[in-house]
Amino acid sequence: MAILSQFVRPASLDEAIRLLNEAGGSAAILGGGTALVGMLEMRARPELETVIDLRMLQLDRLRMDGERLVVGAMVTLTDMIAHPVAGALASGVLVQAARGEGPINLRNAATIGGVVALGEADSEVYAALLALDAAVTMYTRRQTVETVPLRDLQVVDGVITEIAVPLQAARGAIARVARTPSDRPIVAAVAIVAGASKTVALCGVAPKPILLGQLLAPIGDFKGSVEYRYEMAPVVAQRALEAAHRSVIICRSRPRHQSLHRRARLWTSTTGLFGC
Ligand SMILES: Cc1cc2nc3c(=O)[nH]c(=O)nc-3n(C[C@H](O)[C@H](O)[C@H](O)COP(=O)(O)OP(=O)(O)OC[C@H]3O[C@@H](n4cnc5c(N)ncnc54)[C@H](O)[C@@H]3O)c2cc1C
């Protein structure tokens, strides 16, 4: 384990940014810790001396804001998909994506802010947020609030505070190739169809998830070669689009939250897309 000199739990965003700025490059934000703690244990971030825990900042709320669902950066994947609106969005696509992110103990800790900050190449949650046209709000190191579409996000410069997802009557589906159904994908596609508009995001074909049409730059590894990833990208994109057309729109105005969430779960467990 890396030797930290400070573990701090700021009471405000201003304090978090002050600590981040004072530490220069030797501080990291702590979300759920599922990735960061591993990095510290493996000494993969030897420069880190300070960890800034965001748990006091009340960033763990989901709220409706007009036609957007706003998810606080510290909302765990488990809590996000248990939310009736988030769980029902685009035929329950976030539920399926979160299950691809890792097992339940990981989902109970991993936060949506951590997923976005990390931008792992094979993150289906990140790809789903891209396809849903999510926007990311950050409190920057210059103490400004900035909101950028996830598709334009280059670097995280400060603290991610929330992710907003537009609410639309859309259908969605995920198609993936993986070594086993419970594995992270080698290549996966998330398709969202809203009326005549179709959006597909891909993961496993570039250093971080991308939208279909952007440059593929796959990195080969023990799970799949560069050539295989190039071959599979159009295949999973097509499968995801076809599945999205077949999927149901889950009505978010249904009064009983439990019933909405159950329907989202039912959909994801009956489409048979896992491991296809
Ligand atoms: C054994 C294991 C293997 C895994 N393998 C993979 C994998 O291959 N691919 C994959 O996608 N996921 C993987 N994960 C899952 C990954 O850890 C989670 O999906 C998630 O990305 C991390 O969320 P977190 O909240 O735990 O982030 P943390 O571990 O707390 O932080 C991750 C990074 O994001 C930064 N960060 C966190 N929150 C914020 C914020 N609000 N603002 C700014 N920066 C922030 C941190 O400083 C850190 O650099 C793995 C997890 C485990 C336990």
The ligand as an ORCA input file, in Angstrom:
! r2SCAN-3c Opt
* xyz 0 1
  C     -10.710     -5.739     -9.061
  C     -11.405     -4.660     -9.877
  C     -11.181     -4.587    -11.236
  C     -11.822     -3.597    -12.013
  N     -11.564     -3.535    -13.344
  C     -12.161     -2.599    -14.074
  C     -11.908     -2.497    -15.459
  O     -11.137     -3.252    -16.009
  N     -12.583     -1.544    -16.165
  C     -13.459     -0.706    -15.535
  O     -14.090      0.128    -16.186
  N     -13.684     -0.749    -14.242
  C     -13.053     -1.675    -13.499
  N     -13.324     -1.744    -12.204
  C     -14.413     -0.924    -11.722
  C     -14.069      0.486    -11.377
  O     -13.307      0.407    -10.238
  C     -15.404      1.175    -11.187
  O     -16.173      0.908    -12.336
  C     -15.437      2.671    -11.094
  O     -14.901      3.215    -12.294
  C     -14.678      3.272    -10.012
  O     -15.576      4.079     -9.304
  P     -15.188      4.530     -7.824
  O     -16.261      5.437     -7.369
  O     -14.882      3.340     -6.976
  O     -13.871      5.377     -8.127
  P     -12.558      5.553     -7.255
  O     -11.809      4.271     -7.187
  O     -12.874      6.215     -5.980
  O     -11.797      6.590     -8.200
  C     -11.422      6.244     -9.518
  C     -10.730      7.459    -10.150
  O     -11.670      8.494    -10.355
  C     -11.321      9.674     -9.637
  N     -12.585     10.209     -9.100
  C     -13.525      9.528     -8.404
  N     -14.589     10.314     -8.155
  C     -14.311     11.516     -8.718
  C     -15.032     12.747     -8.795
  N     -16.275     12.899     -8.273
  N     -14.455     13.793     -9.436
  C     -13.225     13.653     -9.988
  N     -12.492     12.525     -9.936
  C     -13.033     11.460     -9.311
  C     -10.339      9.205     -8.556
  O      -9.446     10.225     -8.178
  C      -9.641      8.060     -9.269
  O      -8.615      8.550    -10.103
  C     -12.690     -2.688    -11.395
  C     -12.896     -2.751    -10.023
  C     -12.265     -3.746     -9.261
  C     -12.503     -3.779     -7.754
*
